[in-house]
């Protein structure tokens, strides 16, 4: 068994999406979660993008202004912004704050969101476009090019006046739940992110590209405490279940379809938050040893990037770190056996 150290694993938290609160209260909540994530040692924090939530570039500035080390992982949807403009935003934020900006390239989304913007591309074509978009951004941000590029979806003539230093070059992530997504991630050199099945059902990530998982975690000192927290946070919700079914009917996302058919196959793997339309990822629930053992299985399969759900309390991240430490210590001891 190969040893896996903390340096091998990248952990992102997630920024809470805007809800019903007023703007100042939402900004307070963003700052709070960002500060928790920074103190917990997360590498970065995912910031969502769709037609209903706040602009991720604006939110990223709030995060950068209120943390010491945390890097935004900004969801970038090609239909929202030209790749030159997006690359310039990355270069400017890196210049202002001296911090790496991560990019989560979003190929799809809700059909209604895409149609509202006049986008009618089919599923696989959206990934072709996302790949072209990310490659243009990557070239602009790492090589002062392209001077001229004529693609199928975008044209660029010019280059950025300044680019991030090599050590702050952005990291690209892209959904890898479909064949089209995996092909796009491979073309870009991006981390392919998937929404996992239970650890015992998840396929190995052994195809030569980096892989990550979108997974929620509720862990506590005891299983009883973890499940009490989980059930209080995500009660059964009939209206949410109806919303989930409606969303399924208006989405062609293969990860959405795959997860909707998943069941709670292990003691820790829990689908209720997803199926009650409270979040978009499965959860691991249990004491540190149980959750740590499940994380260990994912790490052993080759998934070295974890994107967590937004924490509700600061101790959510502390307990996640405790479970991750169990996983890493177990892998380390196994490597020396």
GINOR-V803604 format. One line per field, one symbol per residue. phi: phi as a letter, one per 30 degrees, with the letter a starting at -180 (. if undefined). burial: # if it has 24 or more other ideal C-beta (glycine too) atoms within 12 Angstrom, else .. A space follows every 10 residues. Layout:
BEGIN
phi->???
burial->???
END
This chain:
BEGIN
phi->.ddbceddcc ccdbddddcc dddddddddd eddddedddd iddabdbdba dccddddddd dddddcbcbd cdccdccedd addddddddd ddddddcibd ccbcdcdbkd edddddcicb ddeddddddd ddedddeddd dbbhbddbbc cdcbbbbkbd dbbddedcdd ccbaebdbdd ddddddddic ddcbcddded cdddcbcicd bbbcbdbbbb dbdedddddd dddbdebddd dddddddddc bcdddddddd cdbddbdcdb ceeddcicab adbcbldedd dddddedddd djccbccddd dcbddedddd dddddddddd dddddcd
burial->...#...### ########.. ......#.## ########.# ########## ..##.##### ####.##..# ########## ####.##### ####..#.## ########## #.##....#. #.#..##### ########## ##...#..#. ..##.#...# ..##...### ########.# ##.####### #########. .#..#...## ########## .....##.## ..##...... ...#..##.. ######.### .#...#.### ########## ########## ########## ########## ##...##### ########## #......
END
